[in-house]
Every structure is written in structure tokens, then in C-alpha cells.
Amino acid sequence: MNLIHHYVELIAALCGSFYWFKTRDRRTLPFIWYLWLTVTVETLALYPYFYDIDNWFFNYLENSVMKRNTWLYNLYSILGLILVGLFFYRHIHHRLSKNIIALSVAVSTVFTIIYFIVSGDFFKMTLPYDMAVQTVAIFIIVLFYYRELLQSDKILDFYKSHIFYIGSAFMLWNICLTPLFIFDGYFNPSNSEFIQFRINVLLVSNLLLYVCYSFAFLNTLYHKNRLVLRK
């Protein structure tokens, strides 16, 4: 059980919380909630590793519809997109862009909920091409942020903004890993090489992603402190 990515996720959430305590930036709160949601879900999702323990609780889980942790990630996918969408919604000022972001998140969320209600597969499997649907939504959201950034004076100081690093890293992560999840059909015991490749790619990608999140918060705080000292 490799826990390295759990540690970097926790560090990113702590950096986000530290940023909040220093700045009280309410617009960034949804993304900090998203980071803590990630830490919580990734921690709770470890429960299948404890089925060998002779305990009534784990025995109950092993024989229930929650045997697999798939339902946790299905819930995480819905809540995560809402929080990320809200984060960018609060940082974008153009009314049309805000409306399209809200619509993108709403359509994706409603479609996912309807699918699981109709199929009854919430505890069994993830939404087919869920990663592709989420990537399209994230791509739209981040592009609107870039559009507004290019049309404002903030483009001169983009490297000081945590939003730029968070949006860029999140979009690249989704775009690069979507093909990997599309080929999830090959994720079975007979394809040990693909399984190892998938594990390695996810590990490296997650490490880079959450290190980038941590850097985004600390870098912004550094520039804010320099600005205060100059005054």
C-alpha cells in the first residue's frame, strides 16, 4: 500500500489552510474544501485493505453493497467538480463566463446523478467516460479564466496568482490522464504490465499535481508578504 500520494495531498490541504488563515480569502475556500475532501475520501477509501482484520465492522462492509470503495469515488467526483467550479466561479467576473461555468457544472452533475439513479450502479462502477466528461467541464472552466486573465491587467502578475497554477495544473492533469482512464477495460489481473504502468503514471502525476498546489499557495503568500513589506 503506497501512501506517498496521501502525504502530498495532506500537505497541499495544509498549505491551502495556511493560506486561508493568512489571507482570509473567502473566494479560495471552495478549493481548500476540495483539497480536504480529497484527503478525507482517499483516507476512507483505504477500508478494503482491512478486510483481513477480524472485526464486525469490516466484516459487515465486506458483505454489503459498499464492499468496493467505488461509491466513495463516485460521490467525490460529483462534489469535487462542484467545489472546483465554485472556486473559479468566484474568481471570474464576466457574467456570461460565470453563467456558462455554472451551466457546465450543473449539466455534468445532473447527468451523473440521473445515470446512477437509472442504472443503479452507484456502488458497482464509475460513470462510463466520467473522466472525459469532467475533463471537458474543467477545460471550459479554465479557458474562461484564461480569457479573463488575458483581457485584464492581471496578466502582468499571473505568476503571483495561485489561481493560475491551480487551474493550469488541474487542467493538464485531467487532459493527460483521461486516455489512461478510457483504457480502464484493460485494468484486470491478466494485464499486470498495464496495471503497473497505470499505478506508476498515477503516482507521478498526483505527486506533481499536489506539489504544484502547495507551491501555488506558498508562492502567492510569498509575493503578498513582499508587497506588504514594501509598503
C-alpha positions in Angstrom: 0.0 0.0 0.0 1.8 3.1 -1.3 0.9 6.1 0.9 3.2 8.7 -0.6 0.4 10.4 -2.6 -1.7 10.6 0.6 1.0 12.6 2.2 1.4 15.1 -0.6 -2.4 15.5 -0.7 -2.4 16.3 3.0 0.5 18.8 2.6 -1.4 20.6 -0.2 -4.5 20.8 2.0 -2.4 22.1 4.9 -0.8 24.7 2.6 -4.2 25.8 1.4 -5.5 26.1 5.0 -2.3 28.1 5.9 -3.1 30.4 3.0 -6.6 30.9 4.2 -5.5 31.7 7.8 -3.1 34.3 6.5 -5.3 36.0 3.9 -8.9 35.1 4.8 -9.6 34.9 1.1 -13.1 33.6 1.0 -13.1 33.1 -2.8 -10.5 30.4 -2.4 -12.3 28.5 0.3 -14.1 26.1 -2.1 -10.8 24.8 -3.4 -9.4 24.3 0.1 -12.6 22.4 0.9 -11.9 20.3 -2.3 -8.4 19.5 -1.0 -9.7 18.4 2.3 -12.5 16.4 0.6 -9.7 14.7 -1.4 -7.8 13.8 1.8 -10.9 12.5 3.5 -12.1 10.4 0.6 -8.6 8.9 -0.1 -8.3 8.0 3.6 -11.7 6.5 3.9 -11.2 4.6 0.6 -8.5 2.5 2.3 -11.0 0.4 4.2 -10.9 -2.6 1.8 -7.3 -3.1 2.9 -8.6 -4.0 6.4 -10.9 -6.8 5.4 -8.4 -9.4 6.8 -9.0 -8.0 10.3 -11.5 -10.0 12.3 -13.8 -7.1 13.2 -17.6 -6.9 12.9 -17.5 -3.5 11.2 -15.1 -4.6 8.4 -17.0 -8.0 8.1 -20.2 -6.0 7.6 -18.6 -3.8 4.9 -17.1 -6.8 3.1 -20.6 -8.3 2.8 -22.5 -5.2 1.9 -23.1 -3.1 -1.2 -20.2 -0.9 0.0 -17.7 -3.8 -0.4 -15.8 -1.8 -3.0 -14.9 1.8 -2.5 -16.2 2.8 -5.9 -19.2 4.6 -4.3 -16.9 6.9 -2.4 -15.1 8.0 -5.6 -18.5 8.4 -7.4 -19.5 10.8 -4.6 -16.1 12.5 -4.7 -16.4 13.1 -8.5 -19.7 14.9 -8.1 -18.8 17.0 -5.1 -15.3 17.7 -6.4 -16.4 19.2 -9.7 -19.0 21.4 -7.8 -16.3 22.8 -5.5 -13.8 23.4 -8.3 -16.4 25.1 -10.4 -17.4 27.3 -7.4 -13.8 28.2 -6.9 -13.4 29.5 -10.5 -16.9 31.0 -10.5 -15.9 33.2 -7.5 -12.7 34.4 -9.2 -14.3 35.2 -12.6 -16.2 38.5 -13.1 -17.6 38.3 -16.6 -21.3 37.4 -16.3 -21.6 35.2 -19.4 -18.5 33.2 -18.4 -19.9 32.7 -14.9 -23.2 31.5 -16.4 -21.5 29.0 -18.7 -19.4 27.7 -15.8 -22.5 27.2 -13.7 -24.3 25.5 -16.6 -21.3 23.2 -17.3 -21.1 22.0 -13.7 -24.9 21.7 -13.4 -25.3 19.7 -16.6 -22.4 17.3 -15.6 -23.7 16.9 -12.1 -27.3 16.3 -13.1 -26.3 13.8 -15.9 -24.2 11.9 -13.4 -26.9 11.7 -10.8 -29.6 10.7 -13.3 -27.3 8.0 -14.7 -26.7 6.4 -11.3 -30.4 6.6 -10.4 -31.4 4.9 -13.7 -28.6 2.3 -13.8 -28.4 1.5 -10.1 -24.7 1.1 -10.5 -23.6 3.7 -7.9 -22.0 1.1 -5.7 -20.7 -1.1 -8.5 -18.9 1.1 -11.1 -17.9 4.6 -12.0 -19.7 6.6 -14.7 -18.5 5.4 -18.1 -16.2 8.1 -19.6 -16.6 10.0 -16.3 -13.0 11.3 -16.7 -13.7 12.6 -20.2 -16.9 14.4 -19.1 -15.1 16.0 -16.2 -12.2 17.0 -18.4 -14.4 18.8 -20.8 -16.1 20.7 -17.9 -12.7 21.6 -16.4 -11.3 22.6 -19.8 -14.2 25.0 -20.3 -13.9 26.5 -16.8 -10.1 27.1 -17.0 -10.3 28.5 -20.6 -12.8 31.2 -19.3 -10.4 32.0 -16.6 -7.5 32.4 -19.1 -9.7 34.5 -21.3 -10.5 36.9 -18.5 -6.8 36.9 -17.4 -5.7 37.9 -20.9 -8.2 40.7 -21.0 -7.1 42.3 -17.7 -4.0 43.9 -16.2 -3.6 40.8 -14.0 -1.8 39.1 -16.9 1.3 41.1 -15.9 1.4 39.4 -12.5 0.0 36.0 -13.4 3.0 34.2 -11.9 2.0 35.6 -8.5 -1.5 34.1 -8.6 -2.4 30.7 -7.1 -5.4 30.6 -9.4 -3.2 30.4 -12.5 -1.1 27.5 -11.1 -4.1 25.6 -9.7 -6.1 26.0 -13.0 -3.1 25.1 -15.2 -2.1 22.0 -13.2 -5.7 20.7 -12.8 -6.4 21.1 -16.5 -3.2 19.4 -17.6 -3.7 16.6 -15.1 -7.1 15.9 -16.5 -6.1 16.1 -20.1 -3.0 13.9 -19.7 -4.7 11.2 -17.7 -8.1 10.9 -19.5 -6.7 8.5 -22.1 -5.4 6.3 -19.2 -8.9 6.0 -17.7 -10.5 5.4 -21.0 -8.5 2.2 -21.3 -9.7 1.1 -17.8 -11.1 -2.0 -19.5 -7.5 -3.4 -19.5 -7.3 -3.0 -15.8 -7.6 -6.6 -14.8 -5.3 -9.3 -13.3 -4.3 -10.7 -16.6 -2.7 -7.4 -17.7 -0.1 -7.0 -14.9 2.1 -4.7 -17.0 -0.7 -2.3 -17.7 -1.7 -2.3 -14.0 1.9 -1.4 -13.0 2.1 1.2 -15.7 -1.2 2.8 -14.6 -0.1 2.8 -10.9 3.3 4.5 -11.8 1.7 7.1 -14.0 -1.0 8.0 -11.4 1.6 8.2 -8.6 3.9 10.5 -10.5 1.0 12.6 -11.8 -0.6 13.0 -8.4 2.8 13.9 -6.8 3.4 16.6 -9.4 -0.2 17.9 -9.1 -0.3 18.3 -5.4 3.2 19.7 -5.2 2.0 22.3 -7.7 -1.0 23.1 -5.5 1.3 23.5 -2.4 3.6 25.8 -4.4 0.7 27.8 -5.7 -0.4 28.8 -2.2 3.1 29.4 -0.8 4.2 31.3 -3.8 1.2 33.6 -3.6 1.8 34.2 0.1 5.4 35.0 -0.6 4.5 37.7 -3.1 1.8 39.1 -0.8 4.3 39.4 2.1 6.8 41.1 -0.2 4.2 43.6 -1.2 3.3 44.3 2.5 7.0 44.8 3.3 7.4 47.3 0.5 4.6 49.4 1.9 
